[in-house]
Amino acid sequence: MVKLLKLKPVFKERIWGGTTLRDSFGYDIPSEQTGECWAISAHPNGNSTVENGPFEGKELSWLWDHHRELFGHVTGDRFPLLTKILDAKTDLSVQVHPNDSYAKENENGELGKTECWYIIDCKEDAEMIFGHHARTKEELVKMINSGNWNDLLRRIRIKPGDFFYVPSGTIHALCEGTLVLETQQSSDTTYRVYDYDRVDQNGEKRELHLSKAMEVTTVPDEVGQNNHHTSKHDSTIITTYVEEEFFSVYKWEVSDSFTYKKTTPFLLCSVIEGQGQVKADGETLQVNKGDHFITTANADSMIIEGSVEIIVSHP
């Protein structure tokens, strides 16, 4: 009756990546251009493995397929969510993601990609691209085809602790000097709109996907301010960031002890600061900054002790 699954991440080298995943979290990264930590993932392009208990060494996708009881027997042909940490040493490409119906038809049955970002850290005066200024689809196409990026793209200032909900169809990009925890649908489908005319190590520009991007971009833009709220439970502050169709995301700031009575089959948990221990019906897991774990359907409750900040999500 496994209650807690600690997961080993998968790392991805990116043209825009750096060393912050090592410097901030102590991860053993593959190179000086490591951009992504796929922390809780059952996607075939980066499958997390279990680090503890009787399923040690098993991939998360295998557990989903063979032990669905761990996830409350919820339906679905694939694990629904993917948690990442992104190190944007330089600007990411400007991109947009399709919704489920478009991706299913055009990307071999892949899910669409609605996501959200919690800004763990960023440089002073950091920005991100979030949305666009085109009023009609015709105007969007004209501005993209003419390369009128300054007028098209909406830039906003960001700071540590900010949260952004990024539904499919939203043009967006993280910019340099940003460390982000991303919760998203389990998808790897991205349409690149603009890449600053960068070239890779072979001197080639990366592929753009303008036709598909223009088809899926929401016009006029619908991005808005996310209205999160906080509540206090003894010594713990809970911030509710989003409760939408594909996922709900929270931050738990525990300063002593917090008891959580589960109301959903399973929880995805990422420790972004501090250390402590998690107890679930007799099982105990020591956790530190940079650890990621799942509380399974076998756990009726969970006790967290210590001084720790955790980003928590569920479908």
Sequence and secondary structure as in RCSB ss.txt:
>XXXX:A:sequence
MVKLLKLKPVFKERIWGGTTLRDSFGYDIPSEQTGECWAISAHPNGNSTVENGPFEGKELSWLWDHHRELFGHVT
GDRFPLLTKILDAKTDLSVQVHPNDSYAKENENGELGKTECWYIIDCKEDAEMIFGHHARTKEELVKMINSGNWN
DLLRRIRIKPGDFFYVPSGTIHALCEGTLVLETQQSSDTTYRVYDYDRVDQNGEKRELHLSKAMEVTTVPDEVGQ
NNHHTSKHDSTIITTYVEEEFFSVYKWEVSDSFTYKKTTPFLLCSVIEGQGQVKADGETLQVNKGDHFITTANAD
SMIIEGSVEIIVSHP
>XXXX:A:secstr
   EEEEE EEEEEEEEESHHHHHH    SSTTEEEEEEE EETTEE EE SGGGTT BHHHHHHH GGGGTT  
 SS  EEEEEEEESS   EEE   HHHHHHHTTT     EEEEEEEE TT EEEEEE  SSHHHHHHHHHTT HH
HHEEEEE  TT EEEE TT  EEE SSEEEEEEEES    EEEE TT B TTS B    HHHHHHHS SS     
   EEEEETTEEEEEEEE SS EEEEEEESSEEEEE  SS EEEEEEEEEEEEEETTEEEEEETT EEEE TT S
EEEEEEEEEEEEEE 
